[in-house]
């Protein structure tokens, strides 16, 4: 299972990732980060397929994707 980690304080809310997610699994948060930007968050972590498109398009390197190890 893929795990998406978004550093809300690096995110400037440009929205580029919102348009590339094939699962439509990202959304704007209801609050601002420390810099005053509305950051992006994951809607449902279990829906992430780990395609990496959000990671690749993020100009601020605010998104990381990990493959969770099965136990």
C-alpha positions, -999 to 999 in steps of 0.1 A, spaced: 0 0 0 13 34 -9 15 61 17 15 98 7 30 123 30 24 160 23 45 185 43 18 211 48 44 238 57 62 233 24 30 233 3 20 267 -11 -13 255 -24 -6 259 -61 -30 230 -69 -9 214 -96 -12 180 -78 -50 183 -76 -53 181 -114 -30 151 -119 -43 126 -93 -61 99 -113 -80 89 -82 -91 125 -74 -78 118 -39 -63 152 -31 -81 183 -18 -74 217 -4 -74 218 34 -98 240 54 -70 258 71 -38 276 64 -2 264 71 24 284 90 31 305 59 -5 315 53 -12 291 24 -41 268 20 -22 235 17 -32 202 0 -42 171 19 -51 135 11 -88 127 11 -86 89 17 -51 74 22 -63 39 13 -73 51 -22 -38 61 -32 -23 38 -59 12 52 -55 14 64 -91 37 93 -81 22 119 -104 16 143 -75 52 138 -63 65 145 -98 46 177 -104 50 193 -70 74 223 -75 80 226 -38 90 190 -30 62 189 -4 50 155 -14 66 121 -6 54 87 -14 64 55 4 55 19 -1 42 6 33 57 -28 42 33 -56 47 36 -74 80 
